């Protein structure tokens, strides 16, 4: 039977979480909001609308959400030509592909941003499909992004592993019935990932690659 290795992208394969923190912080500042960077960091991994609601609350001026998202997109877009892949991210995807796993990305990125992330990883030949923000109505921590990735791979949940770096990833994977693997390179503490559903945790893609035989992806 086929197996699916589903990967989050930001903070898991590409070292972008702190770029998102900085650019969201600036977008909020320009709109007159003082939002602590540590709070933004914890919200990274949510889709733009959910991130804004999570940080500003339901009583905000929702008419300005699109303006905030556009500001963040423009600020973050300045880095598209130099997004840094995490060490061995591309090698990990290729190794899994060689071992018969269907590699699928499940990300809240889309469009030009997703293209920039894929260029940074440099392993398009190993990626079977991508579930992006354009493909779902609810982002993580809802299970829909992971469920859609499984549909694209045509693999049942019990034959899949989801790798991510945030609490939202672990919650989405767990709700989709998929075994979850956490990585620490996004900056979220081990205990938080374990509490959210991670069955195994590695430092980064290089650590997972080096430990592949003993990992849930072995």
C-alpha positions in Angstrom: 0.0 0.0 0.0 1.0 3.6 -0.6 2.2 5.7 2.3 2.0 9.5 2.6 4.5 11.9 4.2 2.7 15.2 4.7 4.8 18.2 5.5 4.1 21.7 6.8 6.4 24.2 5.1 7.0 27.4 7.1 9.3 26.6 10.1 9.4 22.9 9.2 11.2 22.9 5.8 12.0 26.6 5.4 13.4 28.9 8.1 10.7 31.6 7.9 8.9 31.7 11.2 10.8 34.7 12.5 10.5 36.5 9.2 6.7 36.1 9.6 6.9 37.4 13.2 8.8 40.5 12.1 6.6 41.3 9.1 3.4 40.7 11.0 4.7 42.9 13.8 5.4 45.7 11.4 2.0 45.3 9.6 0.3 45.5 13.0 2.4 48.5 14.0 1.6 50.4 10.8 -2.1 49.8 11.6 -1.8 51.2 15.1 -1.7 47.9 17.0 0.9 47.0 19.6 1.2 43.2 19.5 4.1 41.5 21.3 6.4 39.5 19.1 6.2 36.5 21.4 2.4 36.4 20.9 2.8 36.6 17.1 5.4 33.8 17.2 2.9 31.5 18.9 0.3 32.4 16.3 2.5 31.7 13.2 1.1 28.7 11.4 -2.5 30.0 11.4 -3.9 31.4 8.2 -3.9 35.2 7.9 -7.6 35.7 8.9 -7.3 33.3 11.9 -4.0 34.8 13.0 -5.5 38.3 13.0 -8.5 37.2 15.0 -6.3 35.2 17.4 -4.2 38.2 18.2 -6.7 41.1 18.0 -9.9 39.4 19.1 -13.4 39.4 17.7 -14.1 43.0 18.7 -11.5 44.4 16.4 -12.4 46.5 13.3 -12.8 43.5 10.9 -13.0 45.9 7.9 -9.2 46.4 8.3 -8.3 42.7 8.2 -7.7 42.7 4.5 -5.4 45.8 4.8 -3.4 44.0 7.6 -3.0 40.9 5.5 -2.0 42.9 2.4 0.6 44.8 4.5 2.1 41.5 5.8 2.1 40.0 2.3 4.0 43.0 0.9 6.5 43.1 3.7 7.2 39.4 3.6 7.3 39.4 -0.2 10.6 41.4 0.0 12.3 38.1 1.1 10.9 35.8 -1.6 14.2 35.7 -3.4 16.2 34.6 -0.4 14.1 32.4 1.8 16.4 30.0 3.6 15.6 26.3 3.5 16.4 24.4 6.7 19.4 22.1 6.5 18.7 18.9 4.5 15.0 19.8 3.9 15.3 18.9 0.2 17.4 15.8 0.9 14.8 14.6 3.4 11.9 14.9 0.8 14.0 13.1 -1.9 15.0 10.3 0.5 11.3 9.7 1.4 10.3 9.8 -2.3 13.0 7.2 -3.1 11.7 5.0 -0.3 8.2 5.0 -1.8 6.5 7.7 0.3 4.1 10.1 -1.4 5.4 13.5 -0.3 2.7 16.1 0.0 2.9 19.7 1.3 0.1 21.1 3.5 0.6 24.8 4.0 -1.3 28.0 4.6 0.9 29.6 1.9 -0.3 30.0 -1.7 0.5 31.8 -5.0 3.8 33.5 -5.2 4.6 32.8 -1.6 4.2 29.1 -2.1 6.3 29.3 -5.2 9.1 31.0 -3.3 9.0 28.4 -0.6 9.2 25.5 -3.1 12.2 27.2 -4.8 13.9 27.5 -1.5 13.4 23.7 -0.8 14.5 22.8 -4.3 12.9 19.4 -4.3 10.0 19.7 -6.7 10.9 16.3 -8.2 10.1 14.6 -4.9 6.8 16.5 -4.1 3.7 14.6 -5.4 1.2 17.3 -4.5 0.5 20.4 -2.5 -2.5 21.3 -0.4 -2.4 25.1 -0.1 -4.6 27.8 1.5 -6.5 28.1 -1.8 -7.7 24.5 -1.5 -9.5 24.6 1.8 -12.1 26.6 3.6 -10.6 26.1 7.1 -6.9 26.3 7.9 -5.0 24.6 10.7 -5.8 23.7 13.5 -8.8 22.4 11.6 -8.1 19.0 10.1 -9.1 20.0 6.5 -5.6 20.9 5.2 -4.2 17.5 6.3 -7.4 15.6 5.1 -7.0 17.3 1.7 -3.4 16.3 1.5 -4.4 12.7 2.1 -7.0 13.0 -0.6 -4.3 14.2 -3.0 -2.0 11.4 -2.1 -4.9 8.9 -2.2 -3.7 7.4 1.1 -5.7 6.7 4.3 -4.9 8.5 7.5 -3.5 5.3 9.1 -0.9 5.1 6.3 0.3 8.7 6.7 2.6 10.8 8.9 2.4 14.5 9.3 5.5 16.6 10.1 5.1 20.1 11.4 6.6 22.7 13.8 3.6 24.3 15.6 0.9 23.4 18.0 -1.6 24.1 15.1 0.1 21.5 13.0 0.0 18.8 15.7 -3.7 19.6 16.4 -4.6 19.5 12.7 -2.8 16.2 12.1 -4.3 14.6 15.3 -7.8 15.6 14.3 -7.3 14.1 10.9 -6.3 10.8 12.5 -2.7 11.0 11.3 0.4 10.2 13.3 2.2 13.5 14.0 6.0 14.2 14.2 7.2 17.6 15.5 10.3 19.5 14.7 11.8 22.2 17.0 13.3 24.4 14.3 10.1 26.6 14.3 10.9 27.7 17.9 7.9 26.0 19.7 8.9 24.1 22.9 9.0 20.3 22.9 6.4 20.1 25.7 3.9 22.1 23.8 4.3 20.0 20.7 3.9 16.8 22.7 0.8 18.1 24.5 -0.7 18.9 21.1 -0.2 15.4 19.8 3.4 14.9 18.6 4.4 11.2 18.9 8.0 11.9 18.1 10.1 15.1 18.0 13.3 16.0 16.1 15.5 19.1 16.1 15.1 19.8 12.4 14.9 18.1 9.0 18.6 17.2 9.2 18.0 15.4 12.5 15.0 13.6 11.1 16.9 12.5 8.0 19.8 11.2 10.2 17.3 9.3 12.4 15.0 8.2 9.6 15.3 4.5 10.1 14.2 4.7 13.7 11.5 7.4 13.1 7.8 7.0 12.3 8.9 7.6 8.7 11.4 4.6 8.8 
